[in-house]
Amino acid sequence: MLKYLLLALALIWLFYSPALRRQLHKPSAPPSPPPTPEAKTPPVQVMLTCAHCGIHFPQSEALTLTHNGQSQHYCCKAHLQTGPRSR
């Protein structure tokens, strides 16, 4: 009689054990969000320094003056006409 009682207790323990309960009642994975289109980042641009005022600006906006094989970049027409600042 004792072995039946122990067998019943073992079955009850297995049925209610936390490990078994975790395995049986495993939460389902949340649904994955729909794929989002990646944000289009602008292409990387080379930054130049104005020879007159020293600010940085994109190469696409540069006004370039080449003198004796050396290029000098300016941010606007006024700085191009004034020329490089002596430092």
N, C-alpha and C positions, 0 to 999 in steps of 0.2 A: 504494500500500500504506500509505503514511504517513497518508493521509486517513482510511482505515478504522480505523487505530489511534487517531487523534485522535477520530473519531466514537465509537468504543467507550469511550474514556476519558471523553468528555463525557457519554455515557449513564450510565456507571458513577458519575460524579460527581453527576449529577442524581438518580440513584436513591438514593445514600447521603448526599446533602447534608442538613445539619441542618434547613434550612428546610422541605424536603420531608418529612423524617421527622416534624417537629413537626406539619405539616399532616395527614399520614396517620395518625399515632398520637395524635391529640388526645384527651386524657382526657375521658370523658363527664362531664357535670355530675353531682354527687352528687344523689341523689333528695331532693326537698324534703321537709322534715318535715311531718307532717299538721298542719293548722291547729289551734292550741290555742285553747280558749275564753279570751277576755280576762278577766283578773281583775276582778271587780266592785269598784270603789272606792267607798267610802262618799261620800255627797254632802258638799260643802264646807259647813261650818257657820261662822257668825259667832262670833268669840270676844269675850267681854266681860271686863271687869276688875271684881273685887269692890270695892265702895266701902269696905269695912272692912279687908280684909287685902291687897288688891292682886293676888291670884292671877288667872290667866286661866282661863276655863272656857267651854264651849259655851253658846250662847244658849238651847238647849233645856233646860238645867239651871238657868237663872237664876231667881232670885226677885227680882221687880222692885217697887220702891216709887216711886210718882210723887208728888212734892210740889212745889207751885207750878209745875207744867208741866215740871219736870225729873225725869227718870227716874234712879233709882239702882239698880244691880244688885248682888245679893248671891249668894254661893256656897252659903250654908246658912241655916237658920232662926235659929241663934244670932247670926249676924252681922247678919241682918235686924232682930232685936230690939234688938241693941246699937246699931245705927245706924252712920253713917259715922265713920271715924277722923279726927280732926282732924290735919292735916298741917302 
